[in-house]
Amino acid sequence: MLKIYLGNMEKAIYHPPTYFDNRYEDEWITNELSIRMIKAVDKSDVISSHLIQSPVLGPISIKELSGSVKTLMLMAFD
């Protein structure tokens, strides 16, 4: 169920991609669930915990993944 809150909330994450960039662990990236999410959403392949192969951008870092994938990984691992 989707819940929408207005105003400030304690322990709320206001920008998941930035939170992810400062919080993720290498193990998250190489986890089988993450590999499938990255493939399904960003159409990219995980090469290592620090390298993603994008069909559009070429080799990219983890920080260049889409905000959607970052949010999904936060929901799964954080």
FENBEL-V292175 format. One record per residue. N is the residue number from 1. OMEGA is omega in radians with two decimals (NA if undefined). BURIAL is # if it has 16 or more other ideal C-beta (glycine too) atoms within 10 Angstrom, else .. D_FIRST is the distance of its C-alpha to the first C-alpha in Angstrom with 1 decimal. Layout:
BEGIN
n=(N/N)
omega=(OMEGA/OMEGA)
burial=(BURIAL/BURIAL)
d_first=(D_FIRST/D_FIRST)
END
This chain:
BEGIN
n=(1/2/3/4/5/6/7/8/9/10/11/12/13/14/15/16/17/18/19/20/21/22/23/24/25/26/27/28/29/30/31/32/33/34/35/36/37/38/39/40/41/42/43/44/45/46/47/48/49/50/51/52/53/54/55/56/57/58/59/60/61/62/63/64/65/66/67/68/69/70/71/72/73/74/75/76/77/78)
omega=(3.11/3.07/3.14/3.13/3.08/3.13/-3.12/3.09/3.07/3.12/3.11/3.06/-3.04/3.09/-3.06/3.14/3.11/3.10/3.11/-3.10/-3.11/-3.00/-2.97/3.08/-3.09/-3.11/3.13/-3.02/-3.08/3.07/-3.09/3.12/3.13/3.13/3.12/3.13/-3.13/3.12/-3.08/-3.04/-3.08/-3.12/-3.07/-3.13/3.08/3.09/3.09/-3.13/3.13/-3.05/3.09/3.08/3.14/3.11/-3.12/-3.03/-3.05/3.13/3.13/3.07/3.12/-3.10/3.13/3.04/3.14/3.09/3.13/3.13/3.12/3.14/3.10/3.13/3.06/3.13/-3.11/-2.95/-3.03/NA)
burial=(./././././././././././././././#/#/././#/./././#/./././#/#/./#/././#/././#/#/./././#/./#/./#/././#/././#/./#/./././././#/./#/././#/./././#/#/#/#/#/#/././#/.)
d_first=(0.0/3.8/6.4/10.0/13.0/16.6/19.5/20.3/18.4/20.1/19.2/17.1/17.8/18.8/20.1/18.8/21.8/24.3/22.8/22.8/26.4/27.5/25.6/25.6/28.0/30.2/28.9/25.4/27.0/29.1/26.5/26.1/22.3/23.0/25.9/23.8/21.1/24.0/25.7/22.8/21.6/24.8/27.2/29.1/30.8/30.9/34.6/34.4/32.2/33.7/34.1/32.0/33.8/32.3/33.8/33.7/34.5/36.5/36.3/33.7/32.6/29.2/28.7/29.0/25.9/23.2/20.6/18.0/19.7/20.2/16.5/15.7/18.7/17.7/14.4/16.7/19.8/19.5)
END
